[in-house]
Amino acid sequence: MQEQIEFGNNKSESHQSNAGSEPRQEGSLVGQHRAGVGRVLSDVDSSSQIVSLSPDGTHIAKIYHGSAHEQCDHLESHYAPQQISLIYWDPPFFTGRQHEAEQGAFSDAWPDLSTYLDWIRNHIERWRSLLTDDGFLVVHCDWHAGHYIKVIGDMVMGWDNFRNEIVWHYTGRRQPARLRVNAKHDTLFVWAKTDAATFFPIFDPYDRDGYVNMKKQPVHIDEDGREWIWGHRGKGQSHAYRIYIDEAVSRGKAIDTVWDIPIINTTAKERVGYPTQKPVQLLSRLINLCTEPNDWIWDPMAGSGTTLVAAITEGRNVFGGDNNPQALSLMQQRLNDLSASHRQLTF
Ligand SMILES: C[S@@+](CC[C@H](N)C(=O)[O-])C[C@H]1O[C@@H](n2cnc3c(N)ncnc32)[C@H](O)[C@@H]1O
């Protein structure tokens, strides 16, 4: 399953590859359902900076050892444009800190805000052309610089293409507020490439009591013993109808922009010891919202590889990378673990 295991030191695919010295190969990253043509992928790239795996035997995860710009060079020079359905970017947040944990470290210290924001803009500006017309760019950030990132993203992607600000709300230790109230959310800004992009609706389950409490209406029971409440067709319309509670509960509720998902605590099984590791549940939800099975996703600063794990688990293909060797080995380890669990399931 693993095509190549050496990352090597071959930096020949740095920015110069944009200059056109490398012959362009029109590989396809697109799944059949979107392109309508047969070539699903892929293995046109033989860079020593890539490890290519197929943990479930069907979908592909490509791990690139190098900076986000090098990854972009690689995608531009090896594949036709417009083949990525989702770019998820979780950059350092401008915390001014050196992030450290048992299995990795990376710096988030910058000379000043404008240097950081130039860096943000330089990346986003290059990525739009890689997206499919119905693709999405999602930038994950927090209060440190999120408001500036929103403005930069609007300038690059178009204000009209901004779709949502998703709030990832989580629990954790809380201090009594003195200088600042506890900040317990991150922000995910979602831009579509064009009007052609549509989400794939997600519904959260209701439990019966939660539904009834939310509706604040008396519950009736029909002749067959089924519970129902009155529904109304909206303002100005007197027409009332029955809503059967079992049906409403099984339909679930369409999600909104606040996602309550626990952070990975110190004893979580999922925890791999990389600083700022995000939960698979968060990425799975985002992937299901923005992409279809077999689509391609790119995470240019993938850290411990959460996006890769979620993508393969959800039946997508994924290209991910990082410039930190500690991140690379964790990513590879997590995908190997997925392969092992898949083998256990299938044999
Ligand atoms: C916030 S962390 C990503 C965490 C990841 N989402 C996870 O769940 O583990 C940001 C990552 O960006 C990487 N990084 C910083 N600058 C980079 C660059 N220029 N190119 C590639 N990766 C970079 C860091 O090494 C770090 O792993």
The ligand as an SDF file (V2000), in Angstrom:
LIG
                    3D

 27 29  0  0  0  0  0  0  0  0999 V2000
   -2.1510   24.6770   14.0680 C   0  0  0  0  0  0  0  0  0  0  0  0
   -1.0030   23.4650   13.5600 S   0  0  0  0  0  0  0  0  0  0  0  0
   -1.9900   22.3030   12.6590 C   0  0  0  0  0  0  0  0  0  0  0  0
   -2.6130   21.2720   13.5740 C   0  0  0  0  0  0  0  0  0  0  0  0
   -3.4070   20.2240   12.8390 C   0  0  0  0  0  0  0  0  0  0  0  0
   -4.6310   20.7420   12.2750 N   0  0  0  0  0  0  0  0  0  0  0  0
   -3.7220   19.0350   13.7380 C   0  0  0  0  0  0  0  0  0  0  0  0
   -4.9050   18.6880   13.9400 O   0  0  0  0  0  0  0  0  0  0  0  0
   -2.7750   18.4370   14.2470 O   0  0  0  0  0  0  0  0  0  0  0  0
   -0.1410   24.3580   12.3410 C   0  0  0  0  0  0  0  0  0  0  0  0
    0.9210   23.5740   11.6030 C   0  0  0  0  0  0  0  0  0  0  0  0
    1.4740   24.4050   10.5980 O   0  0  0  0  0  0  0  0  0  0  0  0
    2.8040   23.9660   10.3560 C   0  0  0  0  0  0  0  0  0  0  0  0
    3.4520   24.9960    9.5640 N   0  0  0  0  0  0  0  0  0  0  0  0
    3.8100   26.2450    9.9530 C   0  0  0  0  0  0  0  0  0  0  0  0
    4.3210   26.9200    8.9060 N   0  0  0  0  0  0  0  0  0  0  0  0
    4.2730   26.0900    7.8390 C   0  0  0  0  0  0  0  0  0  0  0  0
    4.6160   26.2290    6.4680 C   0  0  0  0  0  0  0  0  0  0  0  0
    5.1110   27.3640    5.9860 N   0  0  0  0  0  0  0  0  0  0  0  0
    4.4070   25.1760    5.6480 N   0  0  0  0  0  0  0  0  0  0  0  0
    3.8970   24.0060    6.1390 C   0  0  0  0  0  0  0  0  0  0  0  0
    3.5510   23.8230    7.4200 N   0  0  0  0  0  0  0  0  0  0  0  0
    3.7330   24.8660    8.2630 C   0  0  0  0  0  0  0  0  0  0  0  0
    3.3360   23.7040   11.7390 C   0  0  0  0  0  0  0  0  0  0  0  0
    4.4410   22.8430   11.7010 O   0  0  0  0  0  0  0  0  0  0  0  0
    2.0990   23.0800   12.4080 C   0  0  0  0  0  0  0  0  0  0  0  0
    2.1720   21.6900   12.3490 O   0  0  0  0  0  0  0  0  0  0  0  0
  1  2  1  0
  2  3  1  0
  2 10  1  0
  3  4  1  0
  4  5  1  0
  5  6  1  0
  5  7  1  0
  7  8  2  0
  7  9  1  0
 10 11  1  0
 11 12  1  0
 11 26  1  0
 12 13  1  0
 13 14  1  0
 13 24  1  0
 14 15  1  0
 14 23  1  0
 15 16  2  0
 16 17  1  0
 17 18  1  0
 17 23  2  0
 18 19  1  0
 18 20  2  0
 20 21  1  0
 21 22  2  0
 22 23  1  0
 24 25  1  0
 24 26  1  0
 26 27  1  0
M  CHG  2   2   1   9  -1
M  END
$$$$
